[in-house]
Amino acid sequence: MVYSNAFSRYIVDRLVLSIFVVVGVSILVFTILYFSPMDPAANILGESATAEQKAEFNERHGLNESYGVQLKESVQGIFTFDLGKSFTGKEDVSESIANKFPVTLKIAVFSLLLTIIIAIPIGMLSAAKMNTFWDYALMFIALIGLSIPSFWQGLIMILEFSIKLQCLPATYSPEQYSSIIMPVIVLGTGLTAAVARMTRSSILEVINEDYMITAKAKGLGTLTIFFNHALRNAMIPIITVIGLQFGAMLGGAAVTEKVFNISGLGSYIVDKQFIPDIPAIMGGVVYIAITISLVNLVIDILYALLNPRVRSKMKNS
């Protein structure tokens, strides 16, 4: 019944592919951690720990098992939603990630909305005013946005708005809605700049295509041509960049979270990787991989909705 409809078949195929992606990411991450030269027992117990204490630690956490056995248990835990206990503090990994992931996702989503609201109009204006003062000025600002390190931008904003002006809190607090403003701006700056430049480039690429010339020959208005033809056909690469950058935000939010003292998934993974706390890192990476896979699924669906050629291939496949 599912495969009788081209669109539902398209979605199911992408979901199945996402499962393979999550499994592949899990195997890769576990393999890197397993062959890492760092010793969790020595890092957690300290240099004064005896060989017997280290052996007991390894046995308690199953680190004395073979690579295949540990890999099987890790992958099994992902599909049974049982990620085990963290090496430090014996915290339940699934519960910890479930508490920390919404914070990271919330900041990333608000940063994405900020990007869409600002970047796409800027890119459109820059393309419409090509080779003018507005074009050069907007693209210069976008280049600055791409070049600014997020940790430096975060510290400057704290000094200016928290310490000097005292109008925004320096650290994130769920009870204070204003505390999310600076993290969202810092995280969204690079994405906004990238999307703005991509929007301009994409529109300029399609603006001289044959169908644009035909639309002008038919006597359609400038705004109609720009929005209904140029922007719609230019949206495919723009959506791609937004999707890829959104995934990068989820994984790369650790720096922003550290600067603003946010207890999110990014900082959680960074703290655990130096042990290395294998169950905690595996859980965090898998959550991010699942989210990115779902974002890519949404992008694929948007491709099909925006591009008639994709829909034609779906029906013919």
ABEGO torsion letter per residue (X at the ends): XAAABAAAAAAAAAAAAAAAAAAAAAAAAAAAAAABABBAAAAAAEAABBAAAAAAAAAAAGAABBAAAAAAAAAAAAAAGBAEBBABGGBBAAAAAAAAAAAAAAAAAAAAAAAAAAAAAAAAAAAAABGBAAAAAAAAAAAAAAABBAAAAAAAAAAAAAAAAGABBABBBAABAAAAAAAAAAAAAAAAAAAAAAAAAAAAAAAABAAAAAAAAAGBBAAAAAAAAAAAAAAAAAAAAAAAAAAAAAAAAAAAAAAAGBBBAAAAAAAAAAOBBAAAAAAAAAAAAAAAAAAAAAAAAAAAAABAAAAAAAAAX
